[in-house]
Amino acid sequence: MKITAERIPEAQMRLEVELDDARVKKSLDQAARRLSQRFRIPGFRQGKAPRRVVESALGADAVFEEAADRLIPQALTEALEQEGLDPVAPPSVEITEREPVTFTATVPLTPVVELGDYQGISVAKTESAYSEEMLEEQLLELRRQHALLEPVDRAPELNDRVTADVKAEVDGETILDQPGAEFHLREGAVIGVPGLSEKLVGVAVGEQHEIPIDVDEDWDDEEVAGKTVTFTVTIHDVKSEELPEADDDFAMEVSEEFETYAALRERVETGLREQTEQQADQEFSQAVMQAAVERATLEYPPALVEHEVEHMRQDFARQMGQDPNTFLRDDSESGEQLMASFRSQANERVINTLVLQHISEAEQIEVLDEEISADIDKMIEGIPAMPPEQAEETRNDESFRATVQSRLIRERTVERLQQIALSNHASGVSDDDDADESDDMDDLDESEADDAADDVPVSEADAEDSTEAEVNEE
C-alpha cells in the first residue's frame, strides 16, 4: 500500500492511497463469493461461482462495489495508523482510480487555536435600556388588548381597526393578495412594508385606492428592498378603539391577582426591568466573546461545522414534530435557506466553543464532582414528576455528567472573561491602547529582527526557516 500525505488548509490532511494489486484481487475474489452466496448463479452451487462468472452475471461494478465496501475502510484505518493521524470526525473518501485502485481521504485534524492576548480584553457593561417610556408603552399595549371596538361611519384614523381587501405588486408581479384582512392602523406599524399604515389614514371607505410605497434599500425582505410596492386597498369598515381607563377595575380585568392598578404597574415594571437587564447581560456577554474571538487565530476542519449543522437540523426537526431522518433532506428553496442559516450559526458556535475550551485550559478552570452532582440535583428538583429510579439513573449517567461538566466549565470560563473585561475597563485599559502598544512592539521587534538578521550566517538563517516549516507542517 502506497500512501502520499499532504497537509491542506482548514486543519486537514489529504491522503492518497494506492492499493496493491494482490490485495485488490483477493478482495474482489472474496466479494464475488459473497455475492454468489446471496444471488443464484445458474450452473453453480451457492458461493462456488468463479469471479469472472459472477461479474458476467451481476456486472463488474457490482463486484467492485461489494469489495470496496470492506476494502476501502480497512485500508483507510491502516493508512491513518501508519501516518499517526487521529481524526476528529470521519474522513471523507473518494475512489479516484480503479487500476490501480486508488482513493483519496480528506482527514479532519485537531483544530489549531492561538488565543492571543485575551487577558487584555476591555469591555464596558451594557446599560439596561429600561425607561419610564417603555413602561408606559407596555401599559398602553395592555389597555389596547382589552379595548372595545366600536363601528364608526367615517374615514379611518390612527389606532382604528379596519377590514380591507389588500393586494400588493412589485414589478408587475403580485406578492400579496388578502381579501378581508383585519389590522390596526398604528403609527410606524408594518403592513407588508413600512409606511402603508399612515397612508391609509383619511382614505374613503368603500373605494379602491392605489398606494405606491418606496421601500428602503436596507429593508430585510430582499424581494422588495429598494423597490416600489404598489398596494391596491379597499377599506370595507372602520372600528374605533375605546381604551379602558387605567384604574383598579382595569387591573382586575387583566388578572384577578391584581387588586389595584398600582400592583399591575409594579408587576409590569418588574418584568420590564428583568427583561432589559437580561438583554444587557446578553449584549455584554456577546461583546466579550466577540473580543476574545477577534484576538484568536483559528484553523479548524469544516467537518466540525457540518457535525453541528446536523445536530441543529435534528433538534429543529424534533421541535417541529418532524422526522429527524427526513426533515430538510429535500432540495426545496426554503429548506436550503434554513440550512444556510444553520450553517452560519454552527460556524459561530464552533469558533466560540474552541476559543472557550482553550481559555478554560489556560485559566485552569475546573468543576468538582460534588458541584456536578449539585447541579444535577437542582435540575431533578425542577421535574417533580420524575420517578425516583429515573432520577438515580440520571445522577449516575456518566455521559450526562460529562455534559453537565462541560456546560459548567463553559459558564465559568465566560464569567472569567467578563471579569477580565470589566477589570480592564475599570482600570482604564482599552482595546485601542492594546492595539497601539502591540503596533509599537511590532515595530520594535521588526527593527531588532532586521539588525539581528545582518549578523546571522546564511546557513543558520536557512536552518531557522527549515525548522519553522517543519513546525508548520506538524
C-alpha positions in Angstrom: 0.0 0.0 0.0 1.4 3.3 -1.1 0.5 6.4 0.8 1.0 10.1 0.0 0.1 12.6 2.7 -0.3 16.3 2.3 -1.3 18.9 4.9 -4.1 21.2 3.4 -5.8 24.3 4.8 -8.5 24.2 7.4 -6.7 21.7 9.7 -7.0 18.8 7.3 -4.7 16.1 5.8 -5.2 14.7 2.3 -4.2 11.1 1.9 -3.8 9.5 -1.4 -3.7 5.7 -1.0 -2.8 3.2 -3.8 -3.6 -0.4 -3.0 -1.5 -3.4 -4.0 -2.9 -5.4 -7.0 -2.6 -8.7 -5.0 -4.7 -7.3 -2.2 -7.3 -5.9 -4.6 -7.5 -9.3 -6.4 -8.1 -11.1 -3.1 -10.8 -8.7 -2.1 -12.5 -9.0 -5.4 -12.5 -12.8 -5.2 -14.0 -12.6 -1.7 -16.6 -10.1 -2.8 -17.6 -12.5 -5.7 -18.0 -15.4 -3.3 -20.2 -13.3 -1.0 -22.4 -12.2 -4.0 -22.7 -15.8 -5.3 -24.0 -16.8 -1.8 -26.7 -14.1 -1.9 -27.6 -14.5 -5.6 -28.2 -17.7 -7.5 -25.8 -18.1 -10.4 -27.1 -20.7 -12.9 -24.9 -23.8 -13.1 -23.1 -23.3 -9.8 -23.8 -24.0 -6.1 -24.2 -21.0 -3.8 -20.8 -19.4 -3.1 -18.9 -21.5 -5.6 -19.2 -19.5 -8.8 -15.8 -18.0 -10.1 -15.4 -14.3 -10.1 -15.5 -14.0 -13.9 -18.9 -15.8 -13.9 -20.2 -13.6 -11.1 -19.0 -10.4 -12.9 -20.6 -11.7 -16.1 -23.9 -12.4 -14.4 -24.1 -9.4 -12.0 -21.7 -6.9 -13.5 -18.1 -6.0 -12.7 -19.3 -2.8 -11.0 -21.4 -4.8 -8.5 -18.4 -6.9 -7.6 -16.1 -3.9 -7.3 -18.6 -2.0 -5.1 -19.0 -5.1 -2.9 -15.2 -5.3 -2.5 -14.8 -1.6 -1.9 -17.3 -1.6 0.9 -14.9 -3.6 3.0 -11.5 -2.9 1.4 -11.5 0.9 1.5 -12.5 1.2 5.2 -9.8 -1.3 6.1 -7.2 0.4 4.0 -8.1 3.8 5.4 -7.8 2.6 9.0 -4.3 1.2 8.2 -3.3 4.4 6.5 -4.4 6.5 9.5 -2.4 4.3 11.8 0.6 4.4 9.6 0.6 8.2 9.4 -0.2 8.6 13.1 -3.4 10.5 12.4 -6.3 10.8 14.9 -9.3 12.3 13.0 -11.8 14.5 15.0 -14.5 13.4 12.6 -14.9 10.6 10.0 -12.8 11.3 6.9 -14.4 11.8 3.5 -13.3 9.3 1.0 -13.4 9.3 -2.8 -12.2 6.5 -5.1 -10.2 8.2 -7.9 -8.9 5.2 -9.9 -9.7 1.5 -10.3 -6.4 0.4 -12.0 -4.6 0.5 -9.7 -7.3 1.1 -7.1 -6.6 4.5 -5.6 -8.6 6.6 -3.2 -8.2 10.0 -1.5 -9.2 10.6 2.0 -9.7 14.1 3.5 -8.9 13.7 7.2 -10.2 16.4 9.6 -7.5 17.0 12.2 -7.5 18.6 15.7 -8.1 22.4 15.4 -5.2 24.8 15.9 -6.1 27.7 18.2 -3.9 30.6 19.2 -5.7 32.7 21.8 -3.7 35.9 21.6 -3.9 38.4 24.4 -7.4 37.6 25.7 -6.3 38.9 29.1 -6.2 42.4 27.5 -9.9 42.4 26.7 -11.6 45.6 27.9 -15.4 45.9 27.5 -17.9 48.1 29.3 -21.0 46.6 30.8 -24.0 47.5 28.6 -26.5 49.7 30.5 -30.1 48.5 30.8 -32.5 50.0 28.3 -35.3 50.4 30.8 -37.1 53.7 30.8 -40.4 55.1 32.0 -41.4 55.5 28.4 -41.1 51.7 27.9 -43.3 51.1 31.0 -46.0 53.5 29.8 -45.9 51.8 26.3 -46.3 48.4 27.8 -49.2 49.5 30.0 -50.8 51.2 26.9 -50.4 47.9 25.0 -52.2 46.1 27.8 -55.1 48.6 27.6 -55.2 48.1 23.8 -55.6 44.3 24.3 -58.7 45.0 26.5 -60.1 47.8 24.3 -63.6 47.9 23.0 -64.0 48.2 19.2 -67.0 50.4 18.1 -68.0 50.6 14.4 -67.8 54.2 13.1 -69.1 55.8 9.9 -66.0 57.9 8.9 -62.6 57.6 7.3 -60.0 55.7 9.3 -57.7 57.4 11.8 -54.6 56.2 13.6 -55.4 53.5 16.2 -58.6 52.4 14.3 -59.1 48.8 13.3 -60.0 48.3 9.7 -61.2 45.5 7.5 -59.9 45.8 3.9 -59.0 43.9 0.7 -55.3 44.3 0.3 -53.2 43.5 -2.8 -49.6 44.3 -3.5 -47.5 44.2 -6.6 -43.8 44.6 -7.4 -42.6 44.9 -11.0 -46.0 43.7 -12.2 -45.9 40.6 -10.0 -48.4 40.0 -7.2 -46.7 39.4 -3.9 -49.8 39.8 -1.6 -53.5 39.2 -2.2 -55.5 39.1 1.0 -59.2 39.9 0.9 -60.9 40.8 4.2 -57.7 41.5 6.1 -58.1 43.0 9.6 -55.4 45.2 11.1 -54.8 48.2 13.3 -53.5 51.5 11.9 -50.6 52.1 14.3 -48.0 54.8 13.7 -44.9 53.0 12.5 -46.7 49.7 12.0 -45.6 47.4 9.2 -48.3 46.2 6.9 -46.3 44.3 4.4 -43.8 47.1 4.4 -43.4 50.3 6.5 -45.4 53.4 5.6 -48.7 51.9 4.4 -50.5 52.3 7.8 -50.1 56.1 7.8 -51.1 56.4 4.1 -54.5 54.8 4.9 -55.5 57.5 7.3 -58.3 59.6 5.8 -59.0 57.5 2.7 -62.6 57.0 1.7 -64.3 53.8 2.8 -65.7 51.5 0.0 -63.5 52.9 -2.7 -60.4 51.3 -4.3 -57.2 53.2 -3.7 -53.8 52.6 -5.3 -50.9 53.5 -3.0 -47.2 53.2 -4.1 -44.7 52.7 -1.3 -40.9 53.2 -1.9 -39.1 50.6 0.2 -35.7 51.4 1.6 -32.6 49.6 0.3 -31.8 48.1 3.7 -35.2 46.6 4.3 -34.8 43.0 5.4 -37.1 41.5 2.7 -34.8 41.1 -0.4 -37.9 40.7 -2.6 -39.0 44.3 -2.1 -35.9 46.1 -0.8 -35.1 49.2 -2.8 -38.2 48.8 -5.0 -41.7 50.4 -5.3 -44.5 48.3 -3.9 -47.9 49.3 -5.3 -50.8 48.5 -2.9 -54.4 48.3 -4.0 -56.6 48.7 -1.0 -60.4 48.8 -0.5 -61.5 49.5 3.1 -64.9 48.0 4.0 -65.4 49.0 7.6 -63.7 51.0 10.4 -63.8 50.4 14.1 -62.8 52.9 16.7 -60.6 51.7 19.6 -62.1 52.6 23.0 -59.4 52.1 25.7 -60.3 51.2 29.2 -59.4 53.6 32.0 -56.1 52.9 33.8 -57.7 52.1 37.1 -58.2 49.3 39.6 -61.1 47.8 37.6 -58.9 47.5 34.6 -56.1 45.9 36.7 -58.6 43.2 37.9 -59.8 42.7 34.3 -56.2 41.9 33.4 -55.9 39.3 36.2 -57.7 38.6 39.5 -54.3 38.6 41.2 -54.1 42.4 40.8 -56.4 44.3 43.2 -55.1 47.7 42.2 -53.7 49.4 39.2 -50.6 50.2 41.2 -50.0 46.4 41.7 -50.3 45.8 38.0 -48.0 48.7 37.2 -45.4 47.3 39.7 -45.6 43.8 38.1 -45.1 45.2 34.6 -42.2 47.4 35.7 -40.5 44.5 37.5 -40.9 42.3 34.3 -39.5 45.1 32.1 -36.5 45.7 34.3 -35.7 42.0 34.4 -36.1 41.7 30.6 -33.9 44.7 29.9 -31.3 43.6 32.4 -31.1 40.2 30.8 -30.8 41.8 27.4 -28.0 44.0 28.7 -26.2 40.9 30.1 -26.6 39.1 26.9 -25.2 42.0 24.8 -22.3 42.3 27.2 -21.6 38.6 27.1 -21.7 38.7 23.3 -19.3 41.7 23.2 -16.8 40.0 25.4 -17.0 36.8 23.4 -16.5 38.7 20.2 -13.5 40.5 21.6 -11.9 37.1 22.6 -12.6 35.6 19.2 -11.2 38.6 17.4 -7.9 38.2 19.3 -7.7 34.5 18.5 -6.4 32.8 15.4 -8.1 29.5 14.5 -7.8 26.8 12.0 -10.5 24.1 12.1 -11.9 21.4 9.8 -15.2 22.0 8.1 -16.4 18.7 9.3 -16.9 20.2 12.8 -19.3 22.7 11.4 -21.2 20.1 9.4 -21.5 18.0 12.5 -23.0 20.9 14.4 -25.3 21.7 11.4 -26.6 18.1 11.5 -27.2 18.4 15.3 -29.1 21.6 14.8 -31.2 20.1 12.0 -32.3 17.1 14.1 -33.1 19.3 17.1 -35.2 21.6 15.0 -37.0 18.7 13.4 -37.9 17.4 16.9 -39.2 20.8 18.0 -41.3 20.9 14.8 -42.6 17.4 15.4 -41.0 16.2 12.2 -39.0 13.0 11.5 -35.3 13.9 12.0 -34.3 11.3 9.4 -36.1 13.1 6.6 -36.5 16.7 7.7 -34.9 19.2 5.2 -33.4 16.3 3.1 -35.1 17.7 0.0 -33.8 20.4 -2.3 -36.5 23.0 -1.6 -35.5 26.6 -1.6 -36.9 27.2 1.9 -35.0 24.2 3.1 -31.8 25.4 1.6 -32.3 28.8 3.2 -32.9 27.2 6.6 -29.8 25.0 6.3 -27.7 28.1 5.3 -28.9 29.8 8.5 -28.0 26.7 10.5 -24.5 26.6 8.9 -23.9 30.3 9.8 -24.9 29.7 13.4 -23.0 26.4 13.6 -19.8 28.1 12.4 -20.1 30.7 15.1 -20.8 28.0 17.7 -17.7 26.0 16.7 -15.5 29.1 16.9 -16.8 30.2 20.3 -16.5 26.6 21.7 -12.9 26.3 20.5 -11.9 29.6 22.0 -13.7 28.9 25.3 -12.1 25.5 25.6 -8.6 26.8 25.2 -9.3 29.7 27.6 -10.6 27.3 30.2 -7.4 25.3 29.9 -5.3 28.4 30.1 -7.1 29.6 33.2 -7.2 26.1 34.6 -10.9 26.2 35.2 -12.2 23.1 36.8 -15.5 21.8 38.2 -15.6 19.5 41.3 -17.6 16.2 41.2 -19.8 17.4 44.0 -20.6 20.6 42.0 -21.8 18.5 39.1 -24.0 16.4 41.5 -25.5 19.6 43.0 -26.3 20.9 39.5 -28.0 17.7 38.5 -30.0 17.6 41.8 -31.2 21.1 41.1 -32.4 20.0 37.6 -34.1 17.0 39.1 -35.9 19.1 41.7 -37.4 21.1 38.8 -39.0 17.9 37.4 -41.3 16.8 40.3 -42.9 14.0 38.2 -39.5 12.3 37.6 -39.6 8.8 39.1 -37.0 8.1 41.8 -35.3 5.3 39.9 -35.0 7.6 36.8 -33.6 10.4 39.0 -31.0 8.0 40.3 -30.1 6.8 36.8 -29.7 10.4 35.7 -27.3 11.2 38.7 -25.1 8.2 37.7 -25.2 8.6 34.0 -21.5 9.3 33.1 -22.4 10.7 29.7 -24.9 13.2 31.2 -22.5 14.1 34.0 -19.8 14.9 31.3 -22.3 17.1 29.5 -23.1 19.0 32.7 -19.4 19.3 33.5 -18.7 20.8 30.1 -21.6 23.3 30.5 -20.4 24.4 33.9 -16.8 24.9 32.7 -18.1 26.9 29.8 -20.2 29.1 32.0 -17.3 29.7 34.4 -15.0 30.5 31.5 -17.4 33.1 30.2 -17.7 34.6 33.8 -13.9 34.7 33.9 -13.7 36.5 30.6 -16.3 39.0 31.8 -14.3 39.7 35.0 -11.2 40.3 32.9 -13.1 42.7 30.6 -14.7 44.6 33.4 -11.5 44.8 35.4 -9.5 46.2 32.5 -12.3 48.7 31.6 -12.4 49.9 35.3 -8.6 50.3 35.1 -8.9 52.5 32.0 -7.4 49.8 29.7 -9.0 49.8 26.2 -8.6 47.6 23.2 -7.3 50.6 21.3 -4.5 51.1 23.8 -3.6 47.4 23.5 -3.5 47.7 19.7 -1.3 50.8 19.8 1.1 49.1 22.2 1.1 46.0 20.1 1.9 48.1 17.0 4.8 49.7 18.8 6.1 46.3 19.9 5.8 45.0 16.4 7.8 48.0 15.0 10.5 47.4 17.7 10.6 43.7 17.0 10.9 44.3 13.3 13.8 46.8 13.8 15.6 44.4 16.2 15.0 41.5 13.8 16.4 43.4 10.9 19.6 44.2 12.9 19.9 40.6 14.1 19.5 39.3 10.6 22.6 41.1 9.4 24.6 39.1 11.9 23.1 35.7 11.2 25.1 33.4 8.8 23.2 32.2 5.8 23.4 28.6 6.9 21.8 29.5 10.3 19.0 31.5 8.7 18.3 28.6 6.3 18.2 26.3 9.3 15.6 28.5 11.1 13.4 28.7 8.0 13.6 24.9 7.7 12.7 24.4 11.4 9.7 26.8 11.1 8.5 25.0 8.0 8.6 21.6 9.9 6.7 23.1 12.9 4.0 24.5 10.5 3.7 21.1 8.8 3.3 19.4 12.2 
